[in-house]
Amino acid sequence: MSETRTAEHPQHAVCWSCKGPVAASALFCDTCHAIQPPGQLDHFTRFGLNRDFIIDLDAIEATYLKQQQLLHPDRFASKSPREQALSSQQAATLNGAFETLKNPVARAEYLLRLAGEEPEGGEGHTVNDPALLMEAMEMREALHDAVDRATIDTMIKDTRKQARACEQDVADALAQNAYDRAKKLTTRLRYLMKMTEEARAKKSRLAAA
């Protein structure tokens, strides 16, 4: 079972408009109802989550859609320039948080960075795992040689199955603070997801031919 970790973040802030106390995670001030700046909340805190790789994607999407409606810049068209700017900042922060959390590779890399670890393959880093590179090369060659949609369908099912298993391995490694292992598994997950996308793209090309 994954260990649950509570996100560390400031509890309170000061409303820029009325100068009263406001929860650091609040979108609006309870007293004057002014929209608040995004602040320094991490993505998990923004969605009311613990810092854990295993998350409820349906719940996150529901929260995202609700906040998106509340923060949409069109709702602030008649407000002050500052409130309009804060609306845009909040909306951009919300979109970035959602895009990161819904993607398992981006989510794992974000958790690694929150722990002070730089993921493999990032800026200034190269992947140094011969076994993984060989596996990726073999998958790419197999996809290149595939000439019918049935074969590609089988490849897609296989890579998706491997990706799901790899996600659980990533979750276990992160829960155990085994960051070196988590980095390697995250890199493998990235390859598997990319291979699935490439296989789907080739299937579409064959269907259109």
trRosetta pair geometry for C-beta under 8 A, 3 or more apart (Angstrom, degrees):
i j d omega theta_ij theta_ji phi_ij phi_ji
1 175 7.9 -160 117 -176 44 161
2 52 5.7 108 133 -159 134 113
2 53 6.8 -138 -135 44 151 90
2 54 5.3 170 12 15 156 122
2 171 5.3 -69 -85 166 128 104
2 172 7.1 -114 -89 -90 80 44
2 174 7.6 10 -142 81 111 92
2 175 4.1 -141 -145 -83 69 140
3 52 7.9 -160 88 -111 47 105
3 175 4.4 138 20 -166 83 92
3 176 7.6 126 3 -67 122 41
4 50 4.9 21 -171 128 91 165
4 52 5.8 -40 -123 -67 59 135
5 50 5.7 145 71 171 46 103
5 51 4.5 -47 89 68 108 96
5 52 6.2 155 31 -65 81 77
6 50 5.4 -63 -96 -126 43 96
6 51 7.2 40 125 15 7 90
7 42 5.6 -146 -155 55 129 122
7 44 4.9 175 -66 89 138 115
7 45 4.4 -139 106 -62 152 95
7 49 7.4 73 -22 92 127 60
7 50 6.3 -169 -21 -141 81 41
7 51 4.9 121 -78 -37 79 98
9 24 6.2 -168 142 104 105 143
9 25 7.4 78 113 -62 143 98
9 40 7.4 -179 -144 97 94 84
9 41 5.6 38 -147 -120 147 70
9 42 6.6 -135 -76 12 120 88
9 45 4.8 44 -18 -104 157 166
10 13 6.7 85 116 -63 128 84
10 24 4.6 143 94 -84 86 158
10 39 7.7 -121 55 -179 116 131
10 40 7.3 67 12 60 112 107
11 23 7.1 -62 169 -143 60 71
11 24 5.9 168 147 2 10 117
12 21 5.5 -23 -167 -163 123 102
12 22 7.0 135 -160 73 72 37
12 23 6.4 -63 -107 -115 59 37
12 24 5.9 -100 -67 -37 6 88
13 21 7.7 135 75 -158 36 56
13 22 5.4 -35 71 72 83 89
13 23 7.5 22 22 122 85 16
13 24 4.8 108 -24 -98 102 68
13 26 8.0 -142 42 39 109 100
13 36 7.3 113 83 -163 138 134
13 39 6.4 -114 -65 -100 155 133
14 19 6.0 -6 177 -155 108 51
14 20 7.3 163 -154 83 66 20
14 21 6.6 -49 -104 -102 57 43
14 22 6.8 106 -147 22 11 92
15 18 5.0 12 96 49 135 79
15 19 6.1 -84 71 -31 82 10
15 20 5.1 10 24 54 123 69
15 21 7.5 18 -11 74 91 5
15 22 4.6 98 -59 -25 87 130
15 29 4.2 46 -113 -103 135 136
15 31 6.8 -127 -7 47 163 113
15 32 6.4 139 158 33 154 115
15 34 6.3 113 -171 57 113 117
15 36 6.8 -89 -121 -97 71 102
16 19 7.9 11 -160 -74 12 53
16 34 7.0 -117 63 117 83 141
16 36 7.3 144 7 -129 100 65
16 37 7.0 72 -25 -15 136 104
16 82 7.7 -136 120 159 138 137
17 29 6.4 -132 47 4 115 155
17 32 5.1 -136 103 92 125 149
17 34 3.7 115 -3 -7 152 166
18 29 6.3 155 27 154 114 159
18 31 5.3 -117 76 100 158 124
18 32 4.0 161 -32 -25 130 136
18 34 7.0 170 -10 7 91 125
20 29 6.7 107 66 -166 105 123
20 31 4.6 30 61 19 157 158
20 32 7.2 146 24 -10 122 101
22 26 5.1 -109 171 52 98 141
22 29 4.9 -77 -97 -115 134 77
22 30 6.8 167 -120 10 82 83
22 31 7.7 -109 -79 12 94 99
22 36 6.2 -172 132 -90 152 143
23 26 4.2 109 64 -31 90 105
23 30 8.0 63 3 -21 95 115
24 39 5.8 164 -172 177 84 167
24 41 6.6 149 140 -69 100 104
25 41 6.0 98 -104 -100 74 148
25 45 6.1 -125 -100 155 117 98
25 46 7.0 -177 -144 -109 94 41
25 48 7.8 100 177 -78 149 72
26 29 6.9 95 125 -87 138 34
26 30 7.0 -85 -144 -34 153 86
26 36 5.8 79 98 12 85 151
27 35 6.7 -35 159 -142 74 74
27 36 6.2 -177 180 38 23 98
27 67 6.8 -173 -79 -139 151 97
27 70 6.3 63 129 121 158 137
27 71 6.7 -106 -161 -73 131 105
27 90 6.6 88 -144 -154 94 145
28 33 5.4 0 171 -158 121 51
28 34 6.7 164 -154 79 74 28
28 35 5.7 -45 -99 -98 77 46
28 36 6.4 -170 -98 -7 20 92
28 70 7.9 -109 -29 171 118 125
29 32 4.9 13 93 50 133 77
29 33 6.0 -89 70 -36 79 11
29 34 4.9 21 17 45 120 77
29 36 6.3 124 -47 -59 76 104
30 33 7.7 19 -150 -74 12 57
34 83 6.8 -114 -158 -100 86 110
35 71 7.5 114 -138 -121 130 78
35 76 7.1 -39 -9 -94 150 136
35 79 7.9 46 9 171 120 167
35 83 5.5 110 36 -149 114 86
35 86 4.9 156 108 109 113 126
35 87 5.9 17 135 -71 172 74
35 90 6.6 -106 177 -16 119 150
36 39 7.3 1 141 -31 110 107
36 86 7.0 -163 115 -177 13 136
36 90 7.8 96 78 -82 58 128
37 86 5.6 -99 -87 -131 60 104
37 89 6.3 -17 -145 101 74 145
37 90 7.5 -155 -154 -64 30 90
38 41 7.0 -119 166 33 74 96
38 89 5.5 -126 -16 140 110 101
38 90 5.4 173 -71 -99 87 58
38 93 4.0 121 -121 -24 148 169
41 45 4.5 -126 -168 88 101 121
41 46 5.0 125 120 -63 127 82
42 45 5.1 91 57 10 74 104
42 46 7.2 -134 98 -11 38 90
42 51 7.3 8 107 -88 147 109
42 114 6.3 52 -135 -109 148 126
43 46 5.6 -53 -151 29 33 117
43 47 6.8 10 159 -1 65 106
43 96 7.7 -116 -97 113 114 80
43 97 3.9 170 -131 -142 93 92
43 100 5.5 -100 -104 77 168 130
43 101 5.5 -171 148 -51 129 109
43 110 6.5 -14 27 170 137 152
44 47 6.3 -72 -157 47 31 95
44 49 4.3 -99 -167 81 81 99
44 50 6.5 -37 168 118 132 14
44 51 5.0 -178 33 -85 170 61
44 52 7.7 117 -134 20 141 58
44 101 7.4 140 -82 -101 62 126
45 48 7.4 38 -171 -77 35 25
45 49 7.4 -106 -65 52 22 63
46 93 7.4 -156 -118 141 155 105
46 94 7.2 -166 165 -108 138 64
46 97 5.1 -49 69 -152 149 168
47 60 5.5 4 -162 -126 149 84
47 63 5.3 120 -144 97 85 153
47 64 7.6 -18 -108 -58 112 78
47 97 6.9 178 -35 147 104 127
47 101 6.8 -17 -3 -32 154 176
48 63 7.0 -155 24 -118 110 155
49 52 7.1 -120 164 35 104 89
49 55 6.0 4 -146 -126 150 116
49 60 7.5 -7 -49 -88 138 101
49 101 8.0 126 33 -139 157 143
51 111 6.4 137 -179 -125 97 95
51 114 6.4 -139 -144 115 139 158
52 55 6.5 146 86 -66 87 79
52 171 7.8 38 174 -146 80 96
52 174 7.9 140 -151 111 48 124
52 175 7.5 31 -139 -88 87 92
53 104 7.7 56 -174 -150 98 83
53 107 6.3 120 -140 129 69 114
53 108 6.1 30 -123 -92 117 76
53 111 6.1 -63 -76 -24 84 164
53 167 7.7 -179 150 -178 121 79
53 170 6.0 -167 -167 118 161 96
53 171 4.2 -151 79 -106 130 75
53 174 5.1 114 -32 53 126 149
53 175 7.5 -97 18 -44 109 85
54 171 5.1 48 -43 -132 95 140
55 59 7.9 -122 164 59 84 106
55 60 6.2 45 144 -42 122 130
55 101 6.5 -47 71 -178 164 107
55 107 7.4 -132 12 -152 129 151
56 59 3.9 40 106 17 119 116
56 60 6.5 159 91 -18 64 84
57 60 5.5 -53 -146 37 35 114
57 61 6.3 36 156 -21 67 104
57 102 6.1 88 -139 -128 105 79
58 61 5.8 -53 -149 35 30 110
58 62 6.5 32 152 -20 63 105
59 62 5.7 -53 -150 34 33 113
59 63 6.5 31 153 -16 65 105
60 63 5.8 -56 -150 39 32 109
60 64 6.1 36 151 -24 66 108
60 98 7.0 152 156 -130 105 79
60 101 5.8 -142 -159 117 153 133
60 102 6.7 -173 107 -77 138 85
61 64 5.4 -52 -145 36 32 117
61 65 6.3 32 158 -19 66 104
61 98 7.8 90 -103 -151 54 115
61 102 7.4 69 -71 -97 90 125
62 65 6.1 -54 -148 35 28 108
62 66 6.5 27 153 -17 62 108
63 66 5.8 -58 -149 38 31 112
63 67 6.2 22 158 -12 68 109
64 67 6.1 -61 -145 42 26 103
64 68 5.9 31 156 -26 64 110
64 94 6.7 142 -141 172 76 103
64 98 4.6 78 -119 -105 136 133
65 68 5.5 -50 -141 34 28 117
65 69 6.6 31 157 -21 61 103
66 69 6.1 -57 -158 31 28 109
66 70 6.7 21 150 -14 63 109
67 70 5.5 -58 -148 39 37 111
67 71 5.8 13 162 -4 72 117
67 94 5.4 -163 118 -133 125 142
68 71 6.3 -70 -138 48 24 97
68 72 6.4 50 159 -61 63 89
68 91 7.1 77 -134 -134 65 87
68 94 6.3 -179 -81 128 71 144
68 95 7.9 80 -104 -71 106 78
69 72 6.2 -25 -148 -16 27 114
70 75 7.4 -77 -178 40 31 169
71 75 7.6 -170 163 42 9 129
71 87 5.8 165 -174 -155 71 74
71 90 4.6 -127 -147 110 134 118
71 91 4.8 176 128 -73 115 79
71 94 6.2 144 55 -8 157 150
72 75 5.2 97 73 -6 82 102
72 87 7.5 -2 106 179 19 117
72 91 6.7 85 -106 -99 34 132
73 76 5.8 -72 -157 45 47 102
73 77 7.3 81 147 -63 72 72
73 84 6.6 58 -152 -158 93 77
73 87 4.9 133 -103 121 62 123
73 88 5.5 33 -87 -75 121 76
73 91 6.3 -71 -38 -11 87 154
74 77 5.8 -8 -159 -35 44 112
75 87 7.1 -172 66 -138 89 143
76 79 4.2 -49 -165 25 79 128
76 83 5.3 -151 -159 129 124 99
76 84 4.9 171 125 -97 117 61
76 87 4.2 -159 13 -37 153 157
77 84 7.4 69 -105 -106 27 113
79 83 3.8 -76 142 85 132 136
79 84 5.8 167 78 -51 98 77
79 87 7.6 118 56 -27 142 132
80 83 4.8 93 55 9 79 101
80 84 7.0 -141 96 -5 41 87
81 84 5.5 -55 -147 37 33 114
81 85 6.3 34 155 -20 67 104
82 85 5.7 -55 -150 36 31 110
82 86 6.3 29 153 -17 66 106
83 86 5.6 -52 -143 38 34 111
83 87 6.3 42 153 -25 64 102
84 87 5.6 -50 -151 30 31 115
84 88 6.8 29 152 -16 62 103
85 88 5.8 -55 -154 35 34 110
85 89 6.4 33 150 -18 67 106
86 89 5.5 -53 -145 38 35 113
86 90 6.1 36 156 -19 68 106
87 90 5.9 -55 -146 38 28 109
87 91 6.2 26 156 -18 64 108
88 91 5.8 -56 -145 37 29 110
88 92 6.2 28 157 -18 65 108
89 92 5.9 -57 -147 38 28 109
89 93 6.2 26 156 -17 64 109
90 93 5.8 -57 -146 38 29 110
90 94 6.2 32 155 -22 65 107
91 94 5.7 -53 -147 35 30 113
91 95 6.4 30 155 -19 64 105
92 95 5.8 -53 -147 36 30 110
92 96 6.3 30 155 -18 64 108
93 96 5.8 -56 -148 38 30 111
93 97 6.3 30 155 -19 65 107
94 97 5.8 -57 -148 36 29 110
94 98 6.3 26 157 -18 65 109
95 98 5.8 -58 -147 38 29 110
95 99 6.2 27 158 -18 66 109
96 99 5.9 -56 -144 37 28 109
96 100 6.3 27 157 -18 63 109
97 100 5.9 -60 -151 37 28 111
97 101 6.2 14 160 -10 66 113
98 101 6.2 -63 -141 42 27 102
98 102 6.0 17 167 -15 66 114
99 102 6.5 -59 -138 37 22 104
99 103 6.7 7 166 -6 59 114
99 106 7.1 -34 132 110 72 167
100 103 6.6 -79 -157 41 23 98
100 106 4.6 -132 -145 140 57 120
100 107 6.3 123 152 -80 70 58
100 110 5.2 75 175 -54 124 149
101 106 7.7 -78 -37 99 17 105
101 107 5.4 70 -136 -97 40 107
101 110 7.7 -64 -77 47 59 157
102 107 7.7 170 37 -51 14 117
103 106 3.9 55 83 22 115 112
103 107 6.2 174 83 -18 55 86
104 107 5.5 -54 -140 37 30 115
104 108 6.3 31 160 -20 65 104
104 163 8.0 131 63 171 149 102
104 167 5.3 -55 -162 -115 152 112
104 170 7.3 121 169 64 107 155
104 189 6.3 -98 113 164 114 140
104 193 7.6 175 58 -66 106 143
105 108 5.9 -54 -149 35 29 108
105 109 6.3 25 155 -14 64 108
105 186 6.2 118 -141 -171 71 86
105 189 5.5 -177 -87 109 89 109
105 190 4.8 93 -128 -85 142 81
105 193 6.2 -116 -32 23 127 151
106 109 5.7 -56 -145 41 31 110
106 110 6.1 35 154 -23 65 107
107 110 5.7 -54 -147 35 29 113
107 111 6.5 29 154 -18 63 104
108 111 5.8 -54 -150 36 32 111
108 112 6.5 34 151 -20 64 104
108 119 7.5 99 115 -105 87 131
108 170 5.1 -54 -109 179 138 137
108 174 6.9 -136 -138 -58 83 138
108 182 6.8 -163 -172 174 109 101
108 185 7.9 -119 -167 97 154 92
108 186 4.3 -169 119 -111 139 118
108 189 7.0 92 14 57 156 149
109 112 5.5 -51 -150 34 34 115
109 113 6.5 32 153 -17 65 104
109 119 4.3 -44 -127 -38 92 154
109 122 7.5 139 -153 -73 125 116
109 186 6.2 139 -63 176 74 147
110 113 5.8 -54 -148 37 32 109
110 114 6.4 37 151 -21 65 103
111 114 5.5 -50 -147 33 34 114
111 115 6.5 26 153 -12 64 107
111 174 5.6 20 127 -145 144 141
112 115 5.8 -64 -154 42 32 107
112 117 4.3 -83 -179 82 87 104
112 118 7.2 93 134 -142 115 3
112 119 5.1 112 76 -66 153 85
112 174 7.7 -101 -68 -110 72 106
112 179 6.4 118 -133 -149 92 100
112 182 6.4 179 -86 115 108 124
112 183 6.6 96 -124 -84 150 81
112 186 7.1 -78 -33 -20 139 164
113 116 7.5 60 -172 -69 34 13
113 117 6.8 -107 -78 66 30 56
113 118 7.0 48 -97 -101 78 46
113 119 7.2 -51 -49 -20 87 93
115 177 7.4 176 -149 -133 145 82
115 179 6.3 -156 110 -97 142 129
117 179 4.6 -153 -92 -171 164 138
117 182 7.9 82 103 76 156 120
117 183 6.9 -121 154 -66 125 114
118 122 5.5 -118 175 49 96 144
118 125 6.4 170 132 -45 118 147
119 122 5.1 107 71 -37 81 116
119 125 7.6 173 100 73 52 157
119 183 5.7 174 -142 -132 56 88
119 186 5.9 -81 -143 99 116 145
119 187 7.6 160 174 -61 96 84
120 125 5.8 -144 -151 142 43 131
120 127 5.5 79 160 -101 118 74
120 129 7.9 22 -172 -15 162 119
120 183 4.7 109 -19 168 100 104
120 184 6.8 60 -9 -84 150 44
120 186 7.1 152 35 76 96 101
120 187 4.6 -31 78 -63 127 129
121 125 5.9 -49 -9 99 10 103
121 126 7.2 39 -98 -145 50 22
121 127 5.2 10 -72 -55 94 97
121 187 5.7 138 -13 -115 127 104
121 190 7.1 -127 62 62 163 163
122 125 4.8 44 54 32 68 123
127 132 6.8 -98 168 90 125 129
127 133 6.6 149 114 -68 117 101
127 187 5.7 142 -118 -162 120 145
129 132 3.9 31 109 22 120 117
129 133 6.2 151 86 -17 66 86
129 184 6.0 124 -86 -137 151 103
129 187 6.9 136 20 95 143 146
130 133 5.7 -60 -143 41 30 110
130 134 6.1 32 159 -21 67 107
131 134 5.8 -55 -148 36 28 111
131 135 6.4 31 152 -20 63 105
132 135 5.6 -52 -148 34 33 113
132 136 6.4 32 154 -18 66 105
132 184 7.1 -154 -50 -168 146 90
132 187 6.4 44 173 112 160 115
132 188 5.6 -113 -130 -87 118 89
132 191 6.9 169 178 -5 99 157
133 136 5.7 -52 -147 37 32 111
133 137 6.3 33 154 -20 64 106
134 137 5.7 -54 -147 36 31 112
134 138 6.4 30 155 -19 65 106
135 138 5.9 -57 -149 36 29 109
135 139 6.5 28 154 -18 64 106
135 188 7.7 13 81 -133 144 99
135 191 7.4 95 99 124 102 152
136 139 5.8 -55 -149 36 31 110
136 140 6.3 29 154 -18 65 108
136 191 4.7 -92 -99 -155 113 137
136 195 7.3 -148 -139 -62 73 123
137 140 5.8 -56 -147 38 31 110
137 141 6.3 31 154 -19 65 106
138 141 5.7 -53 -145 37 31 111
138 142 6.3 33 154 -20 64 106
139 142 5.7 -54 -149 35 31 112
139 143 6.4 30 153 -17 64 105
139 155 7.8 130 -159 -161 87 114
139 159 7.2 91 -152 -90 136 117
139 191 7.6 121 47 157 147 106
139 195 5.0 -21 141 -132 137 148
140 143 5.7 -54 -149 37 32 110
140 144 6.3 37 151 -23 64 105
140 195 7.1 -114 -72 -113 68 101
140 198 7.7 -4 -117 103 79 160
141 144 5.5 -52 -147 34 33 115
141 145 6.4 26 156 -15 66 108
142 145 5.9 -60 -147 40 30 106
142 146 6.6 44 150 -39 63 99
142 155 6.6 166 122 -109 116 130
143 146 5.6 -41 -149 13 35 118
143 152 7.3 68 -137 -117 78 88
143 155 6.3 142 -90 170 83 165
143 195 6.9 -160 -43 -160 144 90
143 198 6.2 55 164 116 164 113
143 199 5.6 -113 -123 -89 123 82
143 202 6.4 159 178 5 102 159
146 151 4.4 -167 -144 109 103 124
146 152 5.1 123 146 -68 148 80
146 155 6.5 -83 -70 -17 156 143
146 199 7.9 31 49 -134 157 90
146 202 7.1 96 80 126 116 145
147 151 7.1 49 43 34 50 143
148 151 5.2 94 65 7 80 102
148 152 7.2 -155 98 -2 42 91
148 206 7.3 144 -142 -174 28 153
149 152 5.4 -58 -146 42 39 111
149 153 6.0 49 153 -28 70 101
149 203 5.4 86 -130 -142 88 90
149 206 5.5 -172 -66 99 90 138
149 207 6.6 65 -86 -65 138 86
150 153 5.6 -47 -148 29 30 115
150 154 6.8 33 152 -19 61 101
151 154 5.8 -54 -158 32 33 112
151 155 6.6 32 147 -18 65 105
152 155 5.4 -52 -150 36 39 114
152 156 6.3 42 151 -23 68 102
152 199 5.3 167 -167 -172 94 93
152 202 6.0 -151 -123 93 145 108
152 203 4.6 -176 116 -77 145 98
152 206 7.3 169 3 16 151 147
153 156 5.6 -52 -148 33 32 112
153 157 6.5 31 154 -17 65 104
153 203 7.1 95 -62 -112 67 139
154 157 5.9 -54 -150 36 31 110
154 158 6.3 30 153 -19 64 109
155 158 5.7 -58 -148 38 31 112
155 159 6.2 24 159 -14 68 107
155 195 7.9 -107 160 152 108 105
155 199 5.1 -153 104 -130 117 145
156 159 6.1 -57 -143 39 28 103
156 160 6.2 27 158 -18 64 110
156 196 5.9 89 -140 -142 73 79
156 199 4.9 -171 -75 114 84 136
156 200 6.3 87 -110 -65 130 78
156 203 7.3 -19 -44 -34 136 145
157 160 5.9 -59 -146 38 27 110
157 161 6.3 28 155 -20 63 108
158 161 5.8 -56 -149 35 29 111
158 162 6.4 26 154 -15 64 107
159 162 5.6 -53 -145 40 34 111
159 163 6.1 39 153 -25 66 105
159 192 5.2 172 -171 -165 90 82
159 195 5.1 -144 -133 97 151 112
159 196 4.6 -166 107 -71 129 87
159 199 6.7 159 20 4 145 147
160 163 5.5 -51 -145 34 31 114
160 164 6.6 34 155 -20 63 101
160 196 5.8 92 -66 -112 76 137
161 164 5.9 -52 -152 32 31 110
161 165 6.7 27 152 -13 63 106
162 165 5.8 -58 -151 40 34 110
162 166 6.1 35 151 -22 67 109
162 192 5.4 -142 100 -132 107 138
163 166 5.5 -55 -144 37 32 113
163 167 6.4 41 153 -27 64 99
163 189 6.1 95 -143 -143 78 75
163 192 4.2 177 -81 127 90 132
163 193 5.8 101 -124 -67 139 72
163 196 6.7 -38 -31 -31 147 139
164 167 5.7 -46 -151 26 32 115
164 168 7.1 30 152 -15 61 100
165 168 5.9 -54 -158 34 36 109
165 169 6.6 36 146 -18 66 105
166 169 5.3 -52 -150 37 38 115
166 170 6.3 44 150 -23 68 100
166 185 6.0 174 -170 -172 88 91
166 188 5.7 -140 -142 106 139 108
166 189 4.6 178 126 -85 129 87
166 192 6.1 154 19 14 154 155
167 170 5.6 -50 -150 32 33 114
167 171 6.5 36 151 -20 64 103
167 189 6.4 99 -72 -121 63 134
168 171 5.5 -50 -149 34 35 115
168 172 6.4 36 152 -19 65 104
169 172 5.7 -53 -148 36 32 111
169 173 6.4 31 154 -19 65 106
169 185 5.0 -147 113 -142 109 143
170 173 5.8 -58 -148 37 30 109
170 174 6.3 25 157 -15 66 108
170 182 5.9 84 -150 -144 68 77
170 185 4.7 -171 -82 119 75 124
170 186 5.8 93 -121 -73 123 71
170 189 6.1 -15 -48 -36 138 146
171 174 6.0 -59 -146 39 27 107
171 175 6.2 27 156 -20 64 110
172 175 5.8 -57 -146 37 28 112
172 176 6.4 14 158 -7 64 112
173 176 6.0 -68 -149 45 28 102
173 178 4.4 -94 -157 73 76 105
173 179 7.6 134 154 -87 101 19
173 181 4.4 -143 -134 102 129 105
173 182 3.8 177 118 -73 123 79
173 185 5.8 159 6 20 152 144
174 177 7.5 32 -174 -78 35 31
174 178 7.7 -87 -58 49 20 70
174 179 7.8 59 -110 -96 58 59
174 182 5.0 93 -66 -115 71 142
178 181 4.2 -3 137 36 112 120
178 182 6.0 136 92 -27 70 91
179 182 5.2 -53 -140 38 35 115
179 183 6.3 43 158 -26 67 99
180 183 5.8 -48 -152 27 30 113
180 184 6.9 25 153 -13 61 104
181 184 5.9 -57 -153 37 35 108
181 185 6.2 29 154 -15 68 110
182 185 5.8 -59 -144 42 30 109
182 186 6.1 34 156 -24 66 107
183 186 5.8 -56 -147 34 27 111
183 187 6.6 29 154 -19 62 104
184 187 5.7 -53 -153 33 32 113
184 188 6.6 32 150 -17 64 104
185 188 5.5 -51 -149 36 36 112
185 189 6.3 40 150 -22 66 103
186 189 5.5 -50 -147 35 33 114
186 190 6.5 40 151 -24 63 100
187 190 5.6 -49 -153 29 33 115
187 191 6.8 33 150 -17 63 102
188 191 5.7 -53 -153 35 36 112
188 192 6.4 35 151 -19 67 106
189 192 5.6 -54 -146 37 33 112
189 193 6.3 30 157 -16 67 107
190 193 6.0 -58 -147 39 28 107
190 194 6.2 26 156 -17 64 110
191 194 5.8 -60 -146 39 28 110
191 195 6.1 29 156 -21 65 108
192 195 5.7 -54 -146 35 29 111
192 196 6.6 32 153 -21 62 103
193 196 5.6 -50 -151 32 33 113
193 197 6.6 34 151 -18 64 103
194 197 5.6 -53 -152 35 35 112
194 198 6.3 33 152 -18 67 106
195 198 5.7 -53 -145 38 33 111
195 199 6.2 36 154 -21 65 105
196 199 5.7 -54 -147 35 30 112
196 200 6.4 29 154 -18 64 105
197 200 5.8 -56 -150 36 30 110
197 201 6.4 32 152 -21 64 106
198 201 5.6 -52 -148 35 33 114
198 202 6.5 31 154 -17 65 103
199 202 5.9 -53 -148 36 32 108
199 203 6.4 36 151 -22 64 105
200 203 5.5 -52 -148 34 33 115
200 204 6.5 35 152 -20 64 103
201 204 5.7 -53 -152 34 32 112
201 205 6.6 32 150 -19 64 104
202 205 5.5 -52 -149 35 36 113
202 206 6.4 36 153 -19 67 103
203 206 5.8 -55 -150 36 31 110
203 207 6.4 32 152 -20 64 107
204 207 5.6 -55 -147 36 32 112
204 208 6.3 24 156 -15 65 109
205 208 5.9 -61 -147 40 30 106
205 209 6.5 43 152 -40 64 100
206 209 5.6 -43 -150 12 34 118
